[in-house]
Amino acid sequence: MKIYIDFDDVICETGIAFTVMAKELFGVDVPYNEVQFFNLQKTFGLNDEQYTELMRVGHLPENLLAYEEAPGASEIINKWVDEGHEVSVITGRPFSAYEPSRQWLDNHGLERIPVFCVDKYGRETFNEGCTYSMTLQQLYSMTFDFAVEDSPAAFEHVLHFENCRVAVYDRPWNRLAEFPNERFQRCAGWQDIDRMLHTLK
């Protein structure tokens, strides 16, 4: 199978880290389990300047490298590769975050997994000349059989992959989301995601 995996809050615990940063930077105390929106500016009630600063700090290399792994992620992803699946990480992180993202994957034993930065959320322009940079149209030209996502804002992207089944990693900000169709299934964590994949084989 060809497998698409999102990075933040799927492979690593970015949301937890951002709640800590929002408190440290702005005194905004929103417990992780009360993060209602994928849009962190809305979640934390930040103005544009504050949100820009939160994103800057959150994407500093030292912070990207420090994010904790989602329990079981690297073990199961490596198992999939060993089973012969073709796995790619498709992230909406800015193109400038590629190097520390690549290093994080390597540090967590995921050296065999390619990572592509795609402007999923309309935040920046395409970075031409980089093999790791991809436009949405390039992404849509790919094929995937299975995807792992957490963001309701990204559901529209995986809908472009015909017959692709989607494991929605259960997170506070997607619990009230309506799934586009029956191909989407909520999963509690990586063990649950692995079971879903193997029911499709």
Secondary structure, 3 states (H helix, E strand, C coil): CEEEECCECCCECHHHHHHHHHHHHHCCCCCHHHCCCCCHHHHHCCCHHHHHHHHHHHCCHHHHHHCCECCCHHHHHHHHHHCCCEEEEEECCCHHHHHHHHHHHHHCCCCCCCEEEECCCCCCCCCCCCCCEECHHHHHCCCCCEEEECCHHHHHHHCCCCCCEEEEECCHHHCCCCCCCCCEEEECCHHHHHHHHHHHC
